[in-house]
Amino acid sequence: MPGRIVSLLAVAVAVCAIAHGARAQSRIPPAVTLYIPSGIGGGYDTYGRLASRHLGRFLPGNPTLIPKNMPGAGGVVLANYLYNVAPKDGSAIALLQGGTPLEPLFGFSQAMYDVTKFHWLVSLNRLVSIGVFWHTSPVRTADDLFARDVLVASSGGGDSSTEILPRLLNRLAGTRFKIISGYKGTGDGMLAMERAEVEGIVGHELSALRAARPEWLRDNKARIVIQVGLTRSPDLPEVPNALDLVKDKNHREAFALLLTRQVHGRPFVAPPGTPPDVVAVLKQAFLAMAKDPAFLQDAAKMKADIIVNDGAELAALYAQTYATPRPLVERAVEEFKRAGGR
């Protein structure tokens, strides 16, 4: 009799598990909108549409994924919509910009969301910002950035890393970047390098450089002198990290907090209130997709680097960041604003 009871209990547990899985499957809508925080073209659009082409194969019922662009305020318009308006049944997910999760912490008044209540699903890349210089420039090592004025191109504005990062390094590390603003985008800045109007660009993304100008690194037309991130990229093991150029402890702490914005460069998220079983299915689907050969082949064709961090890693980083002592946050925000950030 005891053995029979154990067997019956095992069957009951199995039935419950199957029923739970079936409920989650049945609750994935037949169409899922994947919102993208930028206009058509560019890095975020590339990753959003890449995921929309493949994710449905890994979701129960093979739903249709519909990419929809919702640009504005550096990604804040989309984050506000997802948090406050979007349906919470699994039919709305989004790719957020890397800096969007920290906007409330940094006091951006238009950011109407609580980052810790989002359901973080996965990040498909880490942003690696670089300082890249044309081969005819005398800039060959990080030490050369302190020796004289170094002309770098920028598109300008409070959302441009090519404006903000060199200004931050001038303030916090003592580099001597002379920023030539007004270029319409990084592409125009690259042309300026080729025409010798400037020597380089600081704040460009490594993956974007590989996609737009693969011959630059392959043919030694340009050299990467610094990388900018919380940690060094495994792709650039010998290139100094700009954070190491900041010697003052207080400045270094503030700079490190600001660099948290780019750790998870392609974070996908579901709105708060999405049922836990649906969130679990979405997380599993993203992780399965990220290992799929067809997806990886498509990503390689699009020159989209894939570096996976699961939702738990994203949630942990943001929880830790939001626990930062307020004086340090205020110091970082002040430095950011002095560097031209909004």
N, C-alpha and C positions, 0 to 999 in steps of 0.2 A: 504493500500500500504506500509506504513512504516514497518508494521509487516512482510509483505512478503519479503521486502528487508533484514530485520534482519535475517529471516529464510534462505534466499538464502546465506547471508554472513556466517552463521553458517555452512551450508552445504559445502560451499567452503573451509572454514577453516578445516573442518573434512576431506574433500577429500585431501587437501594438506598434512595434518598430516599422513593420510594413505599412500599417495604416498611417503612421506619422509621415513616412516618406511619401505615400500616395497623396496625402493632404498637401504637402509642400509642392509636389509636382502639379497637382490640380490647381494650385493657387498661383502658378506662374502664368501671367496673362498671355494671350496669343500674340500680342504685339508689345514690345518694350522700347520706349524712347530713350536713347542714349544722348544726353545733352553735352554739348561741347562748348567750352568757355571762350572761344575765339571765333573770328570769322573764318571763312573758307580759305584753306592754304595755311602753311606754317606747321609748327611742330605739334601743337595740341590737336589741331584738326586731323593731322596725319594719324596720330595714335587713336583718336576717337573713332575715326572711320575704319581703321584697321581692326579694332575690337568689334565694331558693329558688323563687319563682314564675317566674323568667325564665332562670336560668343554664342549665337543661337544654336549651333551644333552641339553645345555642351549643356544646354538647358532642357529640362523636360518639355516634351511637346514641340521642340525645335521652333520657338517663337520667332517672329520677324523682328529684327533689330532695326530701328529707325534712327539714324543720326540726325541731330537737330542742333544747329549753331545758335548760341545765345550769348554773344559777347557783351562786354560793358563793365567799366570800373575795375579793370584788372581781374575779372572773374567773379567779382562780388555780386553782380546782378544775377548770375546763375546760382551762386550759393544761396542767396536770399530766396530765390524762387524754389529751389529744391527743399529748403528748410521750412518755408512758410506756406507754400502753395501746391507743390507737386503732389500727385496721388501717392499714397503710402502702401500700395498693394503689390509692389514689384514691377509696375509698368513704367516707372521713371527711375533712371539711374544717371549718374553724371561723371564726367571727367572734370576735375577742378584744376585750376592753375596751382603751381607749387607753393606760391606765397599766400594764396587765398585763406588757408586755415589760420594764418597768424594775424589777419587783419583786425579781428576784434581785440586781440591781445595788445596790438600796437595802437589801438584807439581810433581806428577808422570808423567814423560815425555812421557811415552808410551800411556797415556790416551788421546785419540783423540776424545773427545765428549763433548758436552755441556749438562750437566745434566738437566738444566731447560727447554730444548727443547724436552726431552723424554715425551711420554704420559704414566704417571704412572697409572696403572690399579687397583692394589690392593696389599696388603701384607697379607700373610696368617699366619704370626707368628711374635712374638717379641723375639729376642734372649735374654736369661737370662743366663749370665755367672756366675759361682759360684766358690767358694773355698771350696773343699770337702776334708775331712780328715778321715783317717782310725780310727776305734773305739779304737785301742790301743794307738794312738798318744795322748800325753798330751795336744794337741791343742783342746781346748773346746770353747773358746770365741775369739772374735776379739782381745782382749787385749793380748792374748797369742802370737799373730803374731809379737809383738814388744819386747817380753821378751828374746828371744833367737833365734839362727838360726833354721829355719824350712825347712826341705828338701822337695822340690816339684819336680815332674817329668815334663819334657817338651820334645816335639819332635823337638824343636829348629827351627831356621830359622826365617826370617823376616815376614813370613805370619802366624806364630804360636801364637795364643793368649795365649797359655800356657807358652810361653817364654816372650812375650811382657808385658802382664798384671802384672805378679809378679815383673818384672823389673821396670815398671812404678810405682807400689806401693812402692817399695823400695826407688825409687828416690823422689817421691812426698809426700808420707805419712810417710816414715821412717820404714816400716816393715822390717823384717829380713829374707826374703825368700832366701834360698840357692838353686839355680836352678840346677837340674841334667838333663842335656840335652842329646840328642842322642837316645831317645826312638823313635821307628819307627812311632808311632802314639799314640793317646790317649788310645787306647786299651792296648798297651804295658805299658803305664803309669799306668793304672788300675791294671794290673798284678803286677807291681812293688809295688803298695800300698799293695796288698794282701800278697806279699812276704816280706813286711816290709823293702824294699830297700829305700823307700821314705815314707813320712808321708801323702802326699796329692797331689792334683793337683789344680792349680788356673787358671781359664780361660776356664774350661770345660763348655759345655752347659747343662742346667738343663734337657731339653727335651732329649738330647742324653744320659745322665746318666740314665734317667727313661727307655729309650728304651734298653740300653745295659746291665744295671745292676739294674733291678727293685728291686731285693732282698736287695740291699745295704741299701736303705732307709726304706724299709718295715721291715727288720729284725734288724735295727739299727747297721748295720755293718760299716756304715760311717755316718759322720755328716757334714752338710753344715754350715760353720762358717761365710762366707761372701757371698754377691751377688754383682755383678758388673754391674751397669747400670745407666742411667740418673735418673731413679725412681725405687722404690722398686717394685718387682713383687707381685701381689696379692696372688700368691701361696706361698710366703715366707714372710709373714707380720712381723714376729718377727726377721728375720735375718738382721743384719746390712748391710747397703749399703757401699761398699768400698769408694764411693765418699765422704761419711761423715767422713772417716778417714783422708782425706786430709784437713789440717787446714789452710795452707797458701792460701790466696785468689787467687793469680796469678796461683799457681799450680792447684788449684781447677778448675779455669776457663779453663785452658788448658786441664785438664783431662776430663772435661765435654764435650768439643768440640770433643775430640777423641772418647768418648763413643757414640756420635751421630751415629757412624758407625754401631752400633748394634741395634738401635731402631726398624727399620723395617727389620726384619731378613730374610724374604722371599718375596722380592718385584718383582712383575710381571710388565712388561713394553712393550709398542709398540714403534716402531721407529718414529722419527719426520717425519712429512709429511703424516702419516696415516690419511685418511679423518675423520673429526670430528664425522660424523654419525657412522662410523665403530668403532671408539674409544668408543663412547657411548654404542654401542651394546656389545662390549667386556667387558666394565666395569660392565654393568648390568648382563652379563652372569657369571662373576666371583662372584659377590655378591650373585646371586641366587644359584650358586653352593655351596658357603660356608655355606648356610643354609640347604642344601639338606640332608635328613637323610641317604641316601645311601653313599653320599660322606663322611659324618661325621663318619659313621660306618667303612668305608674303612680306614679313617685317624686313627681312634682309633685302628684298627687292625695293622696298620703300626707304631703305637705309635708316630704319628705326631700330636703335639699340634696345634690347630687351634685358632689363635687370629687374628681377621680381622681388618684391617685399610684400608679405601677406598683410591682411587687414589688421591683425593683432599688433604687428610691428608699427604700423602707422598710428594706431590708437595709443600705443604706449609712448611714442615720441611726442605726440600732441599733448597727452596728459602730463608728461614730464615738463614740457615747455610751458604749459599754462600754470605750472606750479613754481615758475621762476619768481624769485623775490621781486616785488614791485620796483624797488630802487634800480635794480639792474635793467628791468624792462624800460623804465623811464630814461635811463642813460642811453640805452640802445636806440630808442625812438628819437631822442634828441640828436644823436649822431646821424641817424638816417635822414632826418629832416635837414640837418646842416649840409648833408651831401646832395640835397636836391630831391629826396624822396618825399612823397606826399604823406 
